[in-house]
Amino acid sequence: MKFGIFGSAQAKRGGPDTDSGAGFRDFVELNVEAEALGFVSSFLVEHHFTGFGQVSATLNLLTWVGARTTTLRLGTAVIVLPWHNPVLLAEQAATIDLLSGGRLDFGIGKGYRHNEFAGFCIPMEESDGRFEEALEVIVKAWTSDAPWSHRGKYWQFDNVVVEPPTAQKPHPPFWMGAGHPESIARVAERGHHLLLDQFAPIEQTGERIAIFKREVKARGRIFDPMTVARGERALRHPRRDHREDPDPRAAGCALRPAQQRGRARDAASVRARGDARVRARAAARYGGVNHSERTHPDHRSRWVAPGN
């Protein structure tokens, strides 16, 4: 088992006395420290229009992290494909993979927050189709050396060769989130790596890993435990019996008043997953910290641990 960090940073809005970039710089320093402590990866979220100043340009921030580190894997958890021009995204992701010496882990998803789709004026009903088409284009962009064209429902490209090439061949590993057996089977069928959520009980996580292992072997491939990652919330506090609620933003269940449009639909998405705050608190791992240790506000974050 290996450990990485998973979370976000914050760029606060404010007046001339507010340093909006402080949260991003602190996050970069956290990653530098994490690498020195032996963490192997850092996975970043992508969110828009939240009012919290969360990470929206994930690859940009990861590029800065990559420049300050040498071994840390640089992960996206996840880039929401329906919102992106797939060729431009393939170029940007290939650039960070090349500059980092092949350290990109490309986590992708379809998205689930109504207010983000509404902000982009993209119907949520198109998420599946846009995801599938974008994924097809990105794979073609990373694996084709000759000019190619694409005529799809959402995107058209004519006689293009996407540059630069990726450092990892045939391309950076794809990571996909899944929980239902059918979804897990599709991840295995694609040959992608599996991301598991931080809310499920350990027993259920074990069952999901077993399904993935079985589906991988059924397709004639060798199962590698490092192709599975589970999100885990870890809270550090001087008192080991401390049970403060995890940050609701990290649980994905809070919106600012200014972002209420689509709130009911977003809340329905969260409820479909269960009560995020309660489940986050129940699933969190709590540990003590010596008062003499250096503490950092971002230490209260989700961790990703590849499962075996």
MOQUI-V9465 format. One record per run of one state. SS is the DSSP state (helix for helix, strand for strand, loop for the rest). FROM is the first residue (numbers start at 1). TO is the last residue. If there is no record, write none. Layout:
BEGIN
SS:FROM:TO / SS:FROM:TO
END
This chain:
BEGIN
loop:1:1 / strand:2:7 / loop:8:21 / helix:22:36 / loop:37:40 / strand:41:44 / loop:45:57 / helix:58:68 / loop:69:72 / strand:73:76 / loop:77:78 / strand:79:80 / helix:81:83 / loop:84:85 / helix:86:99 / loop:100:103 / strand:104:109 / loop:110:113 / helix:114:119 / loop:120:123 / helix:124:143 / loop:144:147 / strand:148:151 / loop:152:155 / strand:156:160 / loop:161:172 / strand:173:177 / loop:178:180 / helix:181:190 / loop:191:192 / strand:193:196 / loop:197:201 / helix:202:218 / loop:219:224 / helix:225:227 / strand:228:237 / loop:238:256 / helix:257:259 / loop:260:262 / helix:263:272 / loop:273:275 / helix:276:283 / loop:284:284 / strand:285:288 / loop:289:296 / helix:297:299 / loop:300:300 / strand:301:306 / loop:307:308
END
